[in-house]
Amino acid sequence: MKSSIHKSLVLLVIAGFLSLAGLGCNTAHGFGKDMEKTGEKIQDGTK
């Protein structure tokens, strides 16, 4: 009984970390897009 509760808890923690990692990737992707737009505006301003 104790073992199954322990396994469930471990799986829950792993699922939590994976979901946070997925959110982090989306945030980094969005940040990259914002930086790209900023770079394009700077390039347009120097022409």
Contacts in CASP RR format, 6 or more apart in sequence:
PFRMAT RR
TARGET T0000
AUTHOR 0000-0000-0000
METHOD contacts of the structure
MODEL  1
MKSSIHKSLVLLVIAGFLSLAGLGCNTAHGFGKDMEKTGEKIQDGTK
END
